Structure formats: C-alpha cells, structure tokens
Amino acid sequence: MSDQDLIVQQASAPAARLILLFHGVGSRPEDLVPLGRLLAEADPGAWVVSVRSPDPSDLGGGWQWFSVRGVTEDSRPARIAEAMPSFVRQVRDWQARAGVDAAATTLVGFSQRAIMALESTQLPETVAARVISLAGRFALPPRVAPANTQVHLLHGEQDPVIDARYSLMAAETMQALGAAVSVELFPDLGHGVDARVAGRVKALAA
C-alpha cells in the first residue's frame, strides 16, 4: 500500500467489497480514476482504489511492476515471479485497511497489471474472488484452475501490444482446467479501454 495510491471511494470499514484498479506500464493511478468513479457509482458500499506500481518506469515516465526493456517470452516469467510478492502484499494491505478478505475483493488490471493479476490466480492462496483482465495475458499458459476466483478476459481485437489471441488461448486452457472464466473481444479496439469495456467492467464487478 502506497501513499501514492488514489482512493476513489472510501466506504465505511469493514466495507462490503474492495475493488482495486491497476494501471499499465508507464502509466499512473490517475489514468484509471474515471473507470474507478464509474464502479464507485455502481457500488456505494465498496472501497475503490487505483493502485500505483512501486517502481518508476524505465521507459521514461509513469510506473511499472517489472521492466519490459528487453523482455522476452523466456525472461518475462522470472520478472513476474520476482515482483509477485510485492503485488500480493499490496493487495493484502488494502484488504486489511478496508476490512475485507479475498472473497470480497475484485482486481481490475490493465496490460502489465492485468498480467500480474492473472498470474496471481496461479498462487496456492486465493488473492481475490474476481480478476478482470483488460488487454492482458498470462506469462505462461494457466497451470491450475483457481478454486475460488472468477476470471474475466476483455480484449480489443485490434490490440497491437498484447495480441487478443492470448486472451482466447487463456480462456480455452482455463475452461479445460475447469476454471470459472469468460472472454470477450471488442471489434475496432486497440490497446486500451473504451466505453464498451468500461460498461462490461461495471457489469462484471457488480
């Protein structure tokens, strides 16, 4: 938990739910505040927080969980594994502050932070009951079906940064494992979040 995280809505503690928003690499918590406000309006009893990544981005601005400079398919999993303890600790700190457990927690991650949120579903202990991935992917194909976590994959069909096929493949693999998973692709959308995606996040987070 950082003093640079932005509390969009602070309900009474213990809260009914906790919704954590995670920005992409090179971005800032402020970038997801509009989406956070939409979610807050829909659920007045929830804490809604836009969380800042811990490290300055090495791409020139914003923040990051792990460096993408020179990243490859082989090196990405190790970088994520190194960052994961801090990611989980950040989620647990906000759960403690809001007075909720994993069963009342939703993670909404964009791009790099979607990667972190998705990979957290492969940990032995449940981090959140719901993970909503926006333009994200697994670093490796899912290995286990999270018993207590629903996974929702939202992706622009024209994404030039993280191909939408990663979401399709992840959904197929998770379905085969018996996981609770859904996938939705959005025509004419690149690497971003538009009103259609925001509307689906609002519905899924409800």
Solvent accessible surface area in square Angstrom, and as a share of the most:
residue,aa,sasa,rsa
1,M,93,0.42
2,S,29,0.19
3,D,133,0.69
4,Q,91,0.40
5,D,14,0.07
6,L,58,0.29
7,I,63,0.32
8,V,37,0.21
9,Q,39,0.17
10,Q,110,0.49
11,A,17,0.13
12,S,93,0.60
13,A,67,0.52
14,P,106,0.67
15,A,13,0.10
16,A,70,0.54
17,R,44,0.16
18,L,0,0.00
19,I,1,0.01
20,L,1,0.00
21,L,0,0.00
22,F,0,0.00
23,H,2,0.01
24,G,3,0.03
25,V,41,0.23
26,G,33,0.32
27,S,30,0.20
28,R,118,0.43
29,P,5,0.03
30,E,77,0.35
31,D,74,0.39
32,L,16,0.08
33,V,22,0.12
34,P,87,0.55
35,L,13,0.07
36,G,0,0.00
37,R,145,0.53
38,L,52,0.26
39,L,3,0.02
40,A,9,0.07
41,E,133,0.60
42,A,49,0.38
43,D,27,0.14
44,P,104,0.66
45,G,30,0.29
46,A,0,0.00
47,W,5,0.02
48,V,0,0.00
49,V,0,0.00
50,S,0,0.00
51,V,0,0.00
52,R,37,0.14
53,S,0,0.00
54,P,53,0.33
55,D,65,0.34
56,P,90,0.57
57,S,12,0.08
58,D,53,0.27
59,L,98,0.49
60,G,79,0.76
61,G,39,0.38
62,G,22,0.21
63,W,65,0.23
64,Q,14,0.06
65,W,9,0.03
66,F,13,0.05
67,S,32,0.21
68,V,41,0.24
69,R,141,0.52
70,G,64,0.61
71,V,35,0.20
72,T,73,0.42
73,E,91,0.41
74,D,135,0.70
75,S,34,0.22
76,R,33,0.12
77,P,31,0.19
78,A,69,0.54
79,R,60,0.22
80,I,6,0.03
81,A,67,0.52
82,E,146,0.65
83,A,12,0.09
84,M,14,0.06
85,P,79,0.49
86,S,40,0.26
87,F,0,0.00
88,V,27,0.16
89,R,135,0.49
90,Q,14,0.06
91,V,0,0.00
92,R,77,0.28
93,D,52,0.27
94,W,3,0.01
95,Q,9,0.04
96,A,82,0.64
97,R,107,0.39
98,A,0,0.00
99,G,41,0.40
100,V,22,0.13
101,D,90,0.47
102,A,16,0.12
103,A,80,0.62
104,A,25,0.19
105,T,1,0.01
106,T,1,0.01
107,L,0,0.00
108,V,0,0.00
109,G,0,0.00
110,F,33,0.14
111,S,7,0.05
112,Q,4,0.02
113,R,0,0.00
114,A,0,0.00
115,I,9,0.05
116,M,0,0.00
117,A,0,0.00
118,L,0,0.00
119,E,14,0.06
120,S,2,0.01
121,T,11,0.06
122,Q,25,0.11
123,L,63,0.31
124,P,138,0.87
125,E,123,0.55
126,T,44,0.26
127,V,5,0.03
128,A,2,0.02
129,A,27,0.21
130,R,45,0.16
131,V,1,0.01
132,I,0,0.00
133,S,1,0.00
134,L,2,0.01
135,A,3,0.03
136,G,0,0.00
137,R,16,0.06
138,F,9,0.04
139,A,6,0.05
140,L,81,0.40
141,P,97,0.61
142,P,9,0.06
143,R,113,0.41
144,V,76,0.44
145,A,35,0.27
146,P,19,0.12
147,A,100,0.77
148,N,102,0.52
149,T,9,0.05
150,Q,82,0.37
151,V,0,0.00
152,H,21,0.09
153,L,1,0.00
154,L,3,0.01
155,H,2,0.01
156,G,1,0.01
157,E,80,0.36
158,Q,111,0.49
159,D,11,0.05
160,P,113,0.71
161,V,100,0.57
162,I,17,0.09
163,D,64,0.33
164,A,8,0.06
165,R,123,0.45
166,Y,46,0.18
167,S,1,0.00
168,L,81,0.40
169,M,88,0.39
170,A,5,0.04
171,A,3,0.02
172,E,122,0.55
173,T,43,0.25
174,M,0,0.00
175,Q,106,0.47
176,A,91,0.71
177,L,73,0.36
178,G,63,0.60
179,A,14,0.11
180,A,55,0.43
181,V,25,0.14
182,S,37,0.24
183,V,44,0.25
184,E,49,0.22
185,L,54,0.27
186,F,15,0.06
187,P,70,0.44
188,D,129,0.67
189,L,19,0.10
190,G,25,0.24
191,H,52,0.23
192,G,22,0.21
193,V,57,0.33
194,D,43,0.22
195,A,89,0.69
196,R,105,0.38
197,V,3,0.02
198,A,17,0.13
199,G,36,0.35
200,R,82,0.30
201,V,0,0.00
202,K,77,0.33
203,A,58,0.45
204,L,26,0.13
205,A,2,0.01
206,A,90,0.70
